[in-house]
Amino acid sequence: MTLLTVWDETDETTPTLQTRDAAVIADTLSPLGVRFSRWELAELSENPTQDEVLAAYGTQIDAVNAAQGYTLVDVVSIAPSDDPAYAELAAVSRQKFLSEHQHDDDEDRFFARGSGVFYLRVNGFVHAVLCEAGDLISVPENTTHWFDMGTRPDYVSVRFFHDDDGWVGNFTGSTIATKFATFDELAAVPA
């Protein structure tokens, strides 16, 4: 279940807000320019291809593209495995996004399966959004943030872009991401 946790950026020990209420989450994120909504989940195979995911959510994807002007959509996924290659891929993938960065474009993600946490640092606060299957989040361009997929990543995510460059991060060099609760810690918060 989706979870929003908000901290003052100078105090990572005491949340100022923690909620699973989708309406409160959307209302809290909206003033930051963050779009948050939920889509009804479509049935997917155990290891869905990009084409399968894009077809299953075609109507919703077309609506987002029309509203936001996106021209490129793709699917990224990672599924747990006992294969040593998974452990290496998981560690490398997780590390890539754990440092605070921003983009010259909005970062829209829909979680068709699994989960991940987007941490947004805005106006002196850190907003951690534990996105679950069915969640669509849009992080506005130039918003400082980081993403944690956990120590055992498991997700299928649709990504939206305005051009063919895809994901390009501008890293801030800040170590703030090391101070706040991780994906694994937030995923363990009781429902």
Disulfide bonds with the S-S distance in Angstrom:
none
